[in-house]
Amino acid sequence: MSIEARLAELGITLPKAAAPVANYVPTVLHGNTLYISGQIPFREDGTLVLGRLGEDMDIEAGQAAARLCGIGILAQAQAALGSLDRIERVLKLGAFVSCVPNFFDQPSIANGCSDLMVEVLGDAGRHARSAVGVPALPRGVAVEVDAVIAVKV
């Protein structure tokens, strides 16, 4: 089954890949490695998920925001590669969680994106990961996730 078919089976429609908001590119393909710049959580209506974990967001809302970042990662990969079937494996995700200083559950938030990758890609979605708390993120978003993906040549 193709990855696009798997997305359809899961009821996931990828949005148009988000344009960069500063002086960077959304993806860099170097050899068989695709680097995807940090993706922020856009809802289907184009609004952003704003907030800070431990202040005005709970774990479930943070996980949903991280899942939206994962959808953005897949949209960027599709735009860069033409087909998600070129993904060999997700190598690493880096999750940044906007949170208060005494919030210590960043790994649970990052699971929103990690679980999506495995749900869509199976074993090829299993990856190394970092999940860190930060005091603020661009535009006031709750979560940002970047990715490194191995590409079939």
N, C-alpha and C positions, 0 to 999 in steps of 0.2 A: 504494500500500500504506500502511495506517495505521501509525503509530509503534508502537502496541500489537501489531500483527501482526508488525512487524519485530522487536520484542523477543521474541515467541514463536518466530520463525524462528531467532533467535540463542540461544534457550534461556535467556533472562533473565526471571526472575520478580521483579517489583518488590515489596519488602516494604512493610508499612504505614509511612507517613511517620513518622519519629522525632519524638517530642515534645521541646520545648525543656527544657533542664535548669537554666535560670536565667531572669532577667527579660528575655526577648526573645520575639519571634514567629519561627516558622520561615520565613515568607515574607511579603513585602509586594508587593502588586500596585498599582502607581501608573501610571495611564494604560495604555500598552501595554508597560510594563516590569515584569518580575517579578524581584525581588531574593530570593535564597535564602541564608539564613544558612549558616554553615559546617557542613558535614556531615562526620561522622567515620566511620571504616571499621568497620561492623558486618558480621560474618559472618552467613551464613544462620541459624546457631544462636543468634544474638543476642549472641555474645561480640565483644569489640573486638580489633582488631589493635593490639597494644602494641609499643613499642620505639623505638629511635633508629637512623637510618641511619648507617652507618659504625661502629656500636658492636655491635649485636646483630641487625641486619637487613641483608640484601643488596639490591641494586637491584631484582631480580625481586620480592622480597617487598614492597618499597616501592611498586612499580608496581601490584601486586595490591591493596594497601591503597588507593591512589589510585583504582583502578577501583571499589572498593566505595564510596568517597565519591561517585563519579559515579552509581552506582546509587541512592544516597541522594538526590542532587540530582534525578534523574528522578522518584523517588517523591514528593518534596516538590512538584515541578512538577505532577505528576498530581493530587495532593491539592488544590493551589491552583486549578488550571485545569479540573479535571474530565476533561480529555482532553489527552494529549500532542500531539495533532494541532493544538492551538492554538499550539504553539511555532513562531515564525517563524524565530528564529535564536538560538543561544547567542552572546551578545555578548562576555562576559568570564568567565574563571575565575581565581580567586585560590587558589593552592596553598601551603599551609604545611607544611613538612617538618621533623619533629623529627630533629635530626642533631647530630653532633659538630662542633666548630668547623672541622675540616679536611675536611669533606665538601662537595664542590662540584658535585654532580651532581643538584641539585634539579630542573632541567628534565626530566631523564630520568624521575624519579619522577612528576612531574606528567603526563607522557605517558600514564600509566595511565588517568587520567581523560579527558584530551584525546582519546586514541584511541577510548575508549568513545563519546564524544559524536559523533565522525565516523562510527563504525561504526553507531550507532543512527540518527542524524539526517542522514547524508550531508553535503552542503555546508552545510546549516543548522547543523551541529555545529561548523563551523570558527569559531574565536574568537580574540580577543586574550587574553593571559594573563600573569600574574605567578607566579613560583615562588620562594619564599624559604625559607631555612633558619632555624629557631628552636631554642632550647635545650630547650624543653618545650612540650607541648600538653595541653589538658584531658584528664583521666583517663589520661594517659600514652600516648595514641594516637600512632601513627607519622605520620599525615598528616591534614590537614583541608583541605577545599576548599569555597569559596563560589562563587556564580554570579550573573550578571546575564543575563537572557533577554528577548529581544523577543517579544511576544505578538501574535498576530493578533487584530484587533478586529472 
